[in-house]
């Protein structure tokens, strides 16, 4: 009897879902908005994640072309009690662009690609579906630039919503810091604006936690004159782990001297040639006067290092050639080959500048890489991106001026481990490798070490994510969530609850 009852309940639940999907499809067709549903020949490609560890089945993938169509889709999702999510470039590490679970209504922003530059104000109005490579090319044509990341295929909407770091960020700030206003669709479908003068509390929340509060359809961003000189550099060493540990501390000490804001850099760590070794590299972009100025800037650090095994300077000295080099050679996402996928796990750690990593923590980091990393069943890299240091524009922004909660980091370290062939299955070793790696660093520091994590490198296995991503801003964000999305339209892993 109980079994029969459960079958009846399952039947009616399925019937309700089918009727809901049919109504959604009918309503979208009536509105003239393109959508892909399960069963369509286009559905497999439309619902494919960047990270193949995930396999979600959205209720539909919808392709609006205007802010009003976005509003219509959100209203339909709201009325059908569906969770709604925007997908820009689709590069969420945890597939949040597909909702982070089955059954979400995905709003693909790829048709919202307008970009207009106002030469009188220096402000660019950019729709959220534009990808970073295309932003770089369009702004370079008018002699301007933004401090965005290096991957051409990343969408500017999600990139800016969670921070947005590039090698020019120590000079110009995070790309989020260039935003002067936003157009956003709220949970009930209302189209509104947000800036320091209009809906300032919402503007505060959108810069750091936007996906939990609405669908950003466009942003106005203050651009900067493209640097008259730009060069990408890389210095590489093969080191025993003790030497790599000491080198990280040397770079940390160097970074906290009066280095120019025009220097953007990161430490890149990869597998060594043998157990006990680490490949240690310093790479970055320099936007000062000349190659001679770059050499002079790096000289104090290089003076305390052994001779590198390899030195590489690339680019022809122009801003756009530097961006092309960082982006793999081609920035135009319309003419480049299709974007790739991968199968990976990632974590992050934001280290406080006023309480930097000790040698003991650095040694624990490097020793684990040199042995456990050497034996790992994954292909990995670690990037310690320089956020702080002397003259950093990132840390010059008051911490409470946006919901982005960490304005005192020296490094944002990305820990990234993928399968060797970029395809599933993902090995269990990949999770334990990175979990223990981060734990080795944090436990080597003193109790109460106030580190954080970077929301654009999301980890849906992270404990205490509310504090690590959002710090003291989380309670205010929760209160605002209740104000702007009390029914939970925009809900996904590590979003504001």
Steps between C-alpha positions, in 0.01 A plus 500: 500500500777743596689406183193568286450835671859599432459410133189716480680794665796459263264490202325822600830673579629410153173614346526838675861542383406417141208742508725770645764443231234506231360828631848654519572397143166639385553831680853543363379425148223757542761755611718421198799406717726220384533209742638147503320229697584142600447271203620759250797410280669819624449424869820300559721783375287771662525334842868401485707635790855634485599264783403148395497380862143629493202380300187705564174497305339845492127540445588713198778715360360831379668750266354850548626789289390801706465599863122488458520140381718419801228653717236287329700182560555583867127568545417166340751322721360674805145400410604137443699495827821419317844601613641744246866552416695704247774346287753734343816331381399183682831463684374444853730246664198333665254537209299773669421629152277192475352563844722264698220240499243344270189688394624860487388751239819617330511845342784492250631854446687433175266721293556804724831616353473875441797719597495879467780735601442865589814696412383798706475309828733205446212271599416183308149354513544124470232232492562196715537250218814658357810286551827636627693454177241700308495768771878533471490539122213749496652724766847480350355641178427821691824494700346382827522203733353325804670287769334174398632145500688324224260230372329637185190283538403605853184712508539846646179480705598220736865606498416849625226387738743304718805726481694450177880494519756562227864600485392866472298478824776625729500809278126543432324283761277199451275532198211524749654824625454665159120460507309826533149361446313181414172402342354199678188286484371415848330179617151624412609609152532870580767680298693750709829686521758504775779746568640703786206739451219261402428196719840531670444201732421280202805637318709405803366143496534455124872573513611176658182289518297601195376157397302467824303820439419526132598460138743772397429585138745786453760705683655839453873486571761769526784411265863612515737607224674192364861496625751633250724205578423144612707185526430147626784334688581162653794373708522127576698288746524128578537480878511267794198567715707684762624742235148550365373570853772759555434654156131552575592682819757709311237600246255575780754730666582664166131557423451697821769751406426813297447315171315697231131448436591436136639159599251214494633160597434152631694201621420192291580156640496180294632146529874466539725279290539250783358427843607764749509775236261776396498714187487857632420791268437872528286623215306818439442816304684830521333822388772752578726695267727238345669162521784673683251622760370144541853369548568767759175421681573126520870540583466502883312170493722334241809603698404264784406212270719240326539534122173400328489202268291696252409865434228602256377845397214507248300758311603790279463760773135586436209450737304287253795271422540437873133405529527278192799320649315441827191383311680238298547706185144579390255730678212503250270228629299509177794388285689287751433130540226385738556537870630189673385303802686333784444266794642652815472610860618835634539678832629842602668677787529876552794570730494816716771755426529607863549137609685340208594138454789381715792296374356199685173532308684552172714193567193290580347622171806421287586170665151370440516607135845345459393156623121457507471724194763302314308178566152646439269351239421852377651769282529802726618857534494753782489877448576751774358815343640822641200705617678714755852624552628850448266747329219250435180657366304190607571555867456877477122451472326521842382152598145610581444689175401176321391155613832357380633418843880480477689822433812409693628190321859463393440190287198325361622146451315278254545124547396315183518127422357343183491160335789432265278479191254771612212253502311308774521314726665719761721305744429507873869584544432838343273604787723372779809644332365855504320469833817389677710755312292793625480346847879467513530876447228613740598265783863611474384854577388612844146433628263773389691584182251718313522363148216507248391344171419648158143458380601492131695181577198332662523178698168333582674265747635787707406508867422838658469649151271777626785645706785420262333656195300782658657564843321761712280600206301177505233602757419817303484299177258253662274786608509646150427159349178493698417846368573437132444126456293368789359210294841369395493549123877548481630209708805286427800348684698757705241768421355723770240303695 
